[in-house]
Amino acid sequence: MNAGLFRLAVVGSRSAYGRLAGIAGGVGVGVCLLLLLWGGANGLQGRDDRGAWLRENGMPAFSDSQDGSGLAKPVALTPGTALMKTRGAEIFRDKLIERRDFAALPSATLKIPGIGTPPEPGKYYASPELQRLIESTPGDQLGDRFGQFAGTIDDSALPGQDSLVVITGAAEEDLRSGGNASIVSDFTSNPYGGSAASYVTILVIGAIAVFFPVLLLISIVTDLGAARRRERFATLRLIGASPRTVSYIAAVETAIPSLIGAVAGVVGAALTSPATAQIPINGTRMFAEDLQPGWPSSATVVVLVVAASALVAGFRTARADVGPLGVNRAVHEKTPTAWRTIPLMVGLACMVLAVVLIRVLEFRLPWLESPLVMVGFLMVLAGIVVIGPWLTQTVSRVGARQARSAAAVIAASRIQRTAVATFRSVSGLVIAVFVVSVFAGASSVIESTDAPMARPGLMQPTSVHATIAPGQGPATVLETATAAKDKAGIRSAVVGYGPAVLSERGAGSELFFSSADARALGFIDIPASEMVSVQSEFLYFWTAQPLELTPVATGSRNGLVPVVLVLGTDGTAEAMDRARTALDSSDVTATPAQASTDFQLQSSRRLIHGLSVLAYLGMFVAVAIAGLSLAVGTASAVLDRQRVLGLMRLMGMPPTVLRRIITKEAAVPLLSVLALSIGLGFLTAWLLVTAINDNYHVAWPDPGYFAALGLSLLMACCAVVTTFGLLRDSTAITATRFE
């Protein structure tokens, strides 16, 4: 290819340099976002893989056979096994601590992730963030729960840099007597437990939702100034260049700024990844290296983006069949038809089929369910882009019949002739509205429940309780209660009794208290008897209706044992943590200390609540990309019709009429599909949520959604207004010059 010919086609004017800069900038932003998405996906996978060992449940610590006394026979420890107890949720302030207690033989060869050999009894290993909290907090509020510090857990066993994990050593007899212990010989590598399919489906759909607008942005910017380029290519054809040469020039002149922009995007991703890693996801920030996709991945993205941009540019030029007189004849589009509704219908059908299989027929096919949901979501996204031109043309036909001004007639006629090109400029914003609606609808299921109020007959929000381990005598428990009551901020210590060890939910069992202690638990109507009883549901947050006390006859205390210890506090965070530590560090409790407000941290919606951060981040990215896409698309539409608009000005059309034409051409396709995008967004969110868990319900979106929607419309207005200056410069008399 002749170098002079290439310079003639590519450069030579101020607008040409601006077009190349626009392509480079748009591709740079797109590549930066693509790499951050790629790194984020890898980072989430790596984070979940590192924390997979925390899901290990182990094997039963007691065999089915019985010993001489008729009790279950314990499974003996070996050097390759250890006794592990998962204590459940241990809480400090509003943070959840993952605690694992281990007991092993002195000759143990089992390696625990992050520390190696199991710790000795009375010692603990903590994650760096947890150890920082321990060192900065008085011991009676946190550190006394765990024992003597032995070292930190390596990052290779931590989900993120804010993870709160502690591994403690204990005596074998203590773990066996406390119950809930299991034998472990290895640690699972499955980071999702039983929700693997749902978790992966959520992440893939989120990635597609943000990835699609990025592709639209790159597609729009690489087509910047297409009409101006067709004029230059027609000149090249006029002086003897072959169609193949022209297509090659189009590919190369798009590839060069795309390469520059892609490299800049790689640099931008590397510079912004440390800041992006500071965004907390599911309660913790990722490590900075989690977001680094690696140079091979970066090089792959650069090559694919540059190659795709060049191939598309060359294909578009070859398809346009630019001839020596190409500038004098319009490029006509095929008229959109109702067949464009098929991709959208197929996508919705796939998602509806998945919901019917899972929830209606209860016919589980794991290998089919997730692909149906993901493919259906992708088809809905593509279907909105495909159906947009048809809806735009349909609306423009109605508008043409009702047109009462020159601006309306010209805009409606142009939309009917070039519905695809007209819709392309607003497609990014339409997709953004859809994505924001999906994220808002899916996020509405994780609205946190209000904290319980202090009411007589229910466990007080300022109280902390723990169940008593089997075999603990009343004297020992009372001694622990007395010691706890002497601590600052703890106002009462009440021991509850029962006929047996309190089960996890305690359904149908009763708790017995002295009448004097009942008032400390918040009861008002107390029967005139020495002992009173209440249903054990009193301890748990799901009890909505206040419970009443029942008088207990004298002598009924015989045979009762301590089953629960309740500490009342003044409600301050320090006192609550001091009460938790007093219970958790004692030798009499079997479960971690709990309060009625803890369910907000332990809810089954915790996973989706953590992913809501990704949802709102996705909203921001989608809206930002939409603004860029609309600005570039609208500017490109003005540049592509520079001569036509200049001739209108030359014939005496006022600039205000031209502005109305541009505004109507942006508003009609946007408004034609806007309501459809919002409706489809919430319908898709409902299908996704129902397919994952039919216990969740899509609710009214929070104010953040309406703010995002308003910001999208504001950016649309700003994008149109910013083209007014370009319209003034592009309709000067020199714009009507023919080469």
Secondary structure, DSSP 8 states (H G I E B T S, - for coil): --HHHHHHHH-SSHHHHHHHHHHHHHHHHHHHHHHHHHHHHHHHHHHHHHTGGGG---EESEEEEE-TTSSEEE----TT-EEEEEEEEEEETTEEEEEEEEE--TT----BTTTBS---TTEEEE-HHHHHHHHHS-GGGTGGGT-EEEEE--GGG-SSTT--EEEEE--HHHHHHHS-EEEESS----TTGGGHHHHHHHHHHHHHHHHHHHHHHHHHHHTTTHHHHHHHHHHHHHTT--HHHHHHHHHHHHHHHHHHHHHHHHHHHHHHHHHHTTS-BTTB---GGGG---HHHHHHHHHHHHHHHHHHHHHHHHHHT--TTGGGS--------GGGGHHHHHHHHHHHHHHIIIIIS----HHHHHHHHHHHHHHHHHHHHHHHHHHHHHHHHHHHHH--SHHHHHHHHHHHHSHHHHHHHHHHHHHHHHHHHHHHHHHGGG---------TTS--TTEEEEEB-TT--HHHHHHHHHHHHTSTTEEEEEEEEESS---SS-TT-EEEEEHHHHHHTT--S--SSSEEEEEGGGGSTT--S----EEE-TTTTTT-EEEEEEEEE-S-HHHHHHHHHHHHTSSSBSS--B-TTTHHHH-TTHHHHHHHHHHHHHHHHHHHHHHHHHHHHHHHHHHHTHHHHHHHHHTT--HHHHHHHHHHHHHHHHHHHHHHHHHHHHHHHHHHHHHH-TT-------HHHHHHHHHHHHHHHHHHHHHHHHHHHHTSGGGG---
